[in-house]
């Protein structure tokens, strides 16, 4: 995080309600970098998945969604067993 702040991509300010906390926000340069990164990531993802059939992509998405769901429930302290 400090690297992003040093590179002026993220701004750190003191929280107005509690000086023990900081608020982080993207600078204009940080937002521009995020947009460019998203575009590159989407392009690379499309290229990487292009060799899969639509059924294979659907199955991959189902598996990834299941893994993310288990991770989120585990992180929130819920029972991490996946739904069938």
C-alpha positions as a LaTeX table, in Angstrom:
\begin{tabular}{lrrr}
\hline
Residue & $x$ (\AA) & $y$ (\AA) & $z$ (\AA) \\
\hline
Unk1 & 0.00 & 0.00 & 0.00 \\
Unk2 & 2.83 & 2.36 & 0.82 \\
Unk3 & 4.21 & 1.86 & $-2.69$ \\
Unk4 & 0.86 & 2.93 & $-4.18$ \\
Unk5 & 0.83 & 5.99 & $-1.93$ \\
Unk6 & 4.46 & 6.81 & $-2.82$ \\
Unk7 & 3.60 & 6.50 & $-6.52$ \\
Unk8 & 0.65 & 8.91 & $-6.01$ \\
Unk9 & $-1.88$ & 6.29 & $-7.11$ \\
Unk10 & $-3.63$ & 6.19 & $-3.73$ \\
Unk11 & $-4.32$ & 9.03 & $-1.32$ \\
Unk12 & $-4.32$ & 8.42 & 2.45 \\
Unk13 & $-6.19$ & 10.82 & 4.71 \\
Unk14 & $-7.07$ & 10.77 & 8.38 \\
Unk15 & $-10.62$ & 9.60 & 9.03 \\
Unk16 & $-12.73$ & 12.60 & 10.11 \\
Unk17 & $-14.54$ & 10.64 & 12.84 \\
Unk18 & $-11.57$ & 8.80 & 14.32 \\
Unk19 & $-7.97$ & 9.99 & 13.93 \\
Unk20 & $-6.73$ & 6.44 & 14.62 \\
Unk21 & $-8.05$ & 5.38 & 11.21 \\
Unk22 & $-7.09$ & 6.30 & 7.68 \\
Unk23 & $-9.20$ & 6.60 & 4.57 \\
Unk24 & $-7.77$ & 5.42 & 1.26 \\
Unk25 & $-8.96$ & 6.63 & $-2.13$ \\
Unk26 & $-7.67$ & 6.41 & $-5.66$ \\
Unk27 & $-6.10$ & 9.49 & $-7.18$ \\
Unk28 & $-6.85$ & 10.44 & $-10.79$ \\
Unk29 & $-3.64$ & 8.65 & $-11.82$ \\
Unk30 & $-4.63$ & 5.64 & $-9.72$ \\
Unk31 & $-8.06$ & 5.47 & $-11.33$ \\
Unk32 & $-6.48$ & 5.72 & $-14.79$ \\
Unk33 & $-4.13$ & 2.85 & $-13.90$ \\
Unk34 & $-7.06$ & 0.78 & $-12.60$ \\
Unk35 & $-9.03$ & 1.29 & $-15.82$ \\
Unk36 & $-6.03$ & 0.33 & $-17.96$ \\
Unk37 & $-5.39$ & $-2.73$ & $-15.76$ \\
Unk38 & $-9.04$ & $-3.81$ & $-16.03$ \\
Unk39 & $-8.92$ & $-3.53$ & $-19.82$ \\
Unk40 & $-5.69$ & $-5.54$ & $-20.01$ \\
Unk41 & $-7.03$ & $-8.16$ & $-17.58$ \\
Unk42 & $-10.26$ & $-8.58$ & $-19.54$ \\
Unk43 & $-8.34$ & $-8.91$ & $-22.79$ \\
Unk44 & $-5.99$ & $-11.54$ & $-21.33$ \\
Unk45 & $-8.91$ & $-13.42$ & $-19.76$ \\
Unk46 & $-10.77$ & $-13.51$ & $-23.08$ \\
Unk47 & $-7.66$ & $-14.80$ & $-24.86$ \\
Unk48 & $-6.98$ & $-17.43$ & $-22.19$ \\
Unk49 & $-10.57$ & $-18.72$ & $-22.18$ \\
Unk50 & $-10.99$ & $-18.61$ & $-25.96$ \\
Unk51 & $-9.94$ & $-22.26$ & $-26.33$ \\
Unk52 & $-12.79$ & $-23.44$ & $-24.06$ \\
Unk53 & $-16.25$ & $-24.25$ & $-25.35$ \\
Unk54 & $-19.21$ & $-22.34$ & $-23.92$ \\
Unk55 & $-20.12$ & $-25.39$ & $-21.81$ \\
Unk56 & $-16.57$ & $-25.53$ & $-20.44$ \\
Unk57 & $-16.65$ & $-21.80$ & $-19.62$ \\
Unk58 & $-20.00$ & $-22.22$ & $-17.87$ \\
Unk59 & $-18.60$ & $-25.12$ & $-15.82$ \\
Unk60 & $-15.46$ & $-23.14$ & $-14.94$ \\
Unk61 & $-17.60$ & $-20.20$ & $-13.81$ \\
Unk62 & $-19.76$ & $-22.53$ & $-11.70$ \\
Unk63 & $-16.67$ & $-24.01$ & $-10.01$ \\
Unk64 & $-15.06$ & $-20.60$ & $-9.39$ \\
Unk65 & $-18.34$ & $-19.24$ & $-7.98$ \\
Unk66 & $-18.53$ & $-22.22$ & $-5.63$ \\
Unk67 & $-14.97$ & $-21.67$ & $-4.42$ \\
Unk68 & $-15.56$ & $-17.94$ & $-3.88$ \\
Unk69 & $-18.77$ & $-18.68$ & $-1.96$ \\
Unk70 & $-16.94$ & $-21.09$ & 0.36 \\
Unk71 & $-14.12$ & $-18.59$ & 0.88 \\
Unk72 & $-16.54$ & $-15.76$ & 1.72 \\
Unk73 & $-18.51$ & $-17.89$ & 4.16 \\
Unk74 & $-15.32$ & $-19.10$ & 5.80 \\
Unk75 & $-13.99$ & $-15.52$ & 6.09 \\
Unk76 & $-17.25$ & $-14.38$ & 7.69 \\
Unk77 & $-17.21$ & $-17.23$ & 10.21 \\
Unk78 & $-20.13$ & $-19.09$ & 8.62 \\
Unk79 & $-20.11$ & $-22.82$ & 7.97 \\
Unk80 & $-17.73$ & $-23.20$ & 5.03 \\
Unk81 & $-19.35$ & $-26.34$ & 3.58 \\
Unk82 & $-20.39$ & $-25.62$ & 0.00 \\
Unk83 & $-24.02$ & $-25.88$ & $-0.99$ \\
Unk84 & $-24.68$ & $-28.92$ & $-3.18$ \\
\hline
\end{tabular}
